[in-house]
Each structure stands twice: as structure tokens, then as C-alpha cells.
Amino acid sequence: MGQNKKRKRRNYKYHAITFKLSAGQYRSLRNYCKARRTTPIKLIKKNIERFITAYEYEVPQDLYLTENQLDLFDQTL
């Protein structure tokens, strides 16, 4: 009979990102999460999902900022 071999677990790399909220912002976040029955981490990840999944390898050229952001004089009528 063949031996059952355990598959090797894949190693994942994680990076911590921190930011600060005011006391009122934190209370608001906590109350919203309590009402929606979710956690703050799940709420934040769900809201930034489109930014953290679409640009893993490269960003389209049209999303890069240019030096001159104000295009008042390039308007043609």
C-alpha cells in the first residue's frame, strides 16, 4: 500500500500596513462594523480590493501622474 505523504504547505509573505484614525473615526468604524457584522480588517480589505488586485505586476500608463496635472490650457473648443 502507498504511504500517504503530506503536501508541503505554501509559504506566504505578508506585509503590515498601519495608519492612524482619530477617536471619532475609530468609533464610527467600530459601530459600522458592529451593525454590518464584520471586522474592520475585512471591511478595509473589501473596500481596497480593486486597488490591491489589479496592479500586481504593472500599472497602465494612463494612471501615472504627470508633472502638470492642471489641463486648463489644453482645452480645444
N, C-alpha and C positions, 0 to 999 in steps of 0.2 A: 504494500500500500504506500502511496505517496505521502510525504510529510507535508503538513500544512505550514507554509512559510508566511510570516507576517510581511506585509508590504511596508517598505520604508516610508516613513512619514515625510512629506514635503516640508522643507524649511521656508517659512515666510518671513519677510523683512517688514517691520513696522516702524513708522516714524511718528514721534509725538509732536503735536502742534498745540500750542497754548495761546490763549488770548484772554483778556480781562473783560468782565462785564461789571457794570455798576450794580449796586444793591437792588435798585428798582428793575433793571433789566433781568437780573437773575431771578427775582421773584416772579416777574412776568413769564419768563421761560419755564420756571418750575410749575406755575399754575396752568399754563397752556399744556404742558406735557401731562400733568395730572388729569386734566379734562379729556385729553385725547388718548390716555392710557398708553403712553410711550415714554421713552427716556430721552433726555436732552441729546445724548450722543446719536441715537437713531434719528432724531428729528434733524439735527445738523447735517448728518451724512446724507439723508434723503434729499435735503434742500440743495446740497452742493454736488450731488451725484453727476449732473450733466457736465460739470467742470472737471471732475476728477476721473471720468471715464473716457471722455472724447479726445483728450490731448496727451495721451501717454507717451507717444513717440515723437510727434511733431505737431506744431501749431500752424494752421493755414496762414499764408502770407497776409491776407486782408485783416487778420485780427491783431497784427502787430501795430503798435503806436508809432506815429511819425513825429518828427520834431515839431511840425506846425500842425497843431490839432484844429485850429480855427480856420475854417474854409470860407470866410466871408467874401474874399475877392475872386474865388474860382467859380462863382455862380454866373451862368450864362442865361440871359433872358430871351 
